[in-house]
Amino acid sequence: MENKAYIGDDVNGRAVKVLGITASHDLQPQAAQQNGTVINVSAPPPASPVREKWGKNIEFLLSCVALSVGFGNVWRFPYTAFNNGGGAFVIPYLIVLFIIGRPVYYLEMVLGQFSNRGCVKVYDLAPAMRGIGVGQTIAIFTVITYYAAILAITFRYLVASFSVELPWSTCDPSWVNCVDSNLVGNISMGNVSKVQSSAELYFRNTVLKKAASLDDGIGTPDWKLVLCLVVAWTCITAILIRGIKSSGKFSYFLAIFPYIIIFILLIRSVTLPGAWNGIKYFFTPQWDKLLTVQVWYEAVTQCFFSLTICFGGLIVYSSFNDFHNNIYRHAVIITWLDTFTSMIAGCIVFGVIGNLAHVTGEADITKVVKSGPGLTFETYPDAIAKFDWVPQLFSVLFFFMLFLLGIGTLIGIVTSVITAIHDHNPHWKRWKVVLVVSAVGFCVGLVYVTPGGLFILDLMDYYGATFVTLTLAVFELVTFAWIYGVNRVCKDIEFMLGVKTGLFWRICWGIVTPLVVLIILLFSIINYVPKDLPSGYNAFGWCLYAAAVLQLPAWAVYAWFRNSNQQDWLKRIKATLSPTFDWGPEDASVRSKYYTFMSEQESSGESSAMAQDFSLVKYIRKKLLD
């Protein structure tokens, strides 16, 4: 046990110390005051309203699959791998998944289920650190706005797929150096050194009407994409407005159906001429790039996006679980499935790139298409256009699948924002919060459906999502592992699941994972290069970053003043970094048993003995080991 006394602040801001612990939750608390500020309690605090729960455990599992297996795998992973040398990216990505992705995934699920709190309230374990949850909520809302825009583009393609002929399969007469995407043979372009597929030009010129730069501003939203954005947010609102049980029912379809289409596309992709050259590039590492920090930085950030860790969504989803649900099994299943899906998506995309290189006679795969967020909307349609049997059918199925993946991801991350707001203001009607979040998300999303929208998307992804998430991830891991304590987390797991935590998880949570993330963050700051945009846009990006990260010191100061009645500044700091008086399981009887369990753990006297003879080694042992 980490602290004999749990010190925190109650709803009135008073410092509260829970000293006596009893298994009987229905006893009347015996209170005494010291200077009117400290209350000693001999019974657990009153029970709070019971949190809404998933209908079935399978709904939680499938919802997590829909959350984690989505745009991060099928949209973001392929272009990130392409940007970083294919195989040179895959190896760091797999290593990062093992030492960062899976440990953080399991840790967030544990704390969410144990506390039944959202991504902000979970920091009741250390009130001074609540700003981490608030900052992550800002970051995840940034992601929501541009993910919804990607969803709108997906729906635009879905509607276009019902045409008699796929509109991107052939070149428009006004497009120069264009090759039809529906052609599968070798093509001679004479002395032309740079050609583009009709699918690529369709995406840039017809769908986005993409501007060459932001020198003249971002432009006006495309009305067709605006309507598609309305459809996207309408679907999200309709699913969420009835609560978590409603979204759980949709998870069966959102999580399972996309895999049917993925395997169909995989079979078609690997059978295209030249596809294996692209897949070989995907898996062949360029060893010199493995020594560059940029590749490892991208692997870490992609891991966050792919698994949706350090955004708050997993904590929120787990908070709706039954207390004794076996989340360890769920964490293993989902992380392996996520990795598998990313590899399959990479094979499909790089197979198409290899085929396009074969069609155009280009020996260098990296010169076939331009890298970036639009890669998926250029290579996937190009593959579908080459289908020799009813390409419209496969196009409809593919973009419907991508639409479902996007919905599944957005449902989870929008839920985290809604829960953060609703947990702080439980008297607000949840459906009203859903409507407000959706309306604001739609309005912000209009920026991304302009001619300059893709530039803004890249800017927001870097400053408002990736950079913020990486920074706050360091503080999240330090909070969970060293302020709350790995040893305390493991005791919580033992009480909740009845299993002891192995050394691998302890070492990852306490040392390896936070250290690797911190190193990547420091090197990314040292090697920072501003986006190739007008300086005002980069300044805005830093403002967005500051708005999210500065939540941490702001809420720490707030927690400090909440404990203003505590005169001793050391005790005051300890109070802001210790769990609140009601920390623990939401059910009063379970919380009472938890207090008894923790009291028994302390009765051995080991913790107090170490406290009397303090040393760094003993402190580390206390936080990490039993």
Secondary structure, DSSP 8 states (H G I E B T S, - for coil): ---SSEEEE-TTS-EEEE----S-TTS-----EETTTEEEESS-----------SSHHHHHHHHHHHHSSHIIIIIHHHHHHHTTTHHHHHHHHHHIIIIIHHHHHHHHHHHHHHT--TTGGGGGSGGGHHHHHHHHHHHHHHHHHHHHHHHHHHHHHHHTTSSS-TTSS--TT-SSEE-TT--S----TT----EEHHHHIIIIIIS---S-STT------HHHHHHHHHHHHHHHHHHTT-HHHHHHHHHHHHHHHHHHHHHHHHHHHTSTTHHHHHHHHHS--GGGGG-HHHHHHHHHHHHHHHT-SSSHHHHHHHTS-TT--HHHHHHHHHHHHHHHHHHHHHHHHHHHHHHHHHHT-S-GGGTS--STTSHHHHHHHHHHT-SS-HHHHHHHHHHHHHHHHHHHHHHHHHHHHHHHHHH-TTS-HHHHHHHHHHHHHHHHGGGGSTTHHHHHHHHIIIIIIIHHHHHHHHHHHIIIIIIIHHHHHHHHHHHHS----HHHHHIIIIIHHHHHHHHHHHHHHT----SS-HHHHHHHHHHHHHHHTHHHHHHHHHHHHTTT--SHHHHHHHHTS--TT-S-SSHHHHHHHHHHHHHHHTT-HHHHHHHS--HHHHHHHHH--
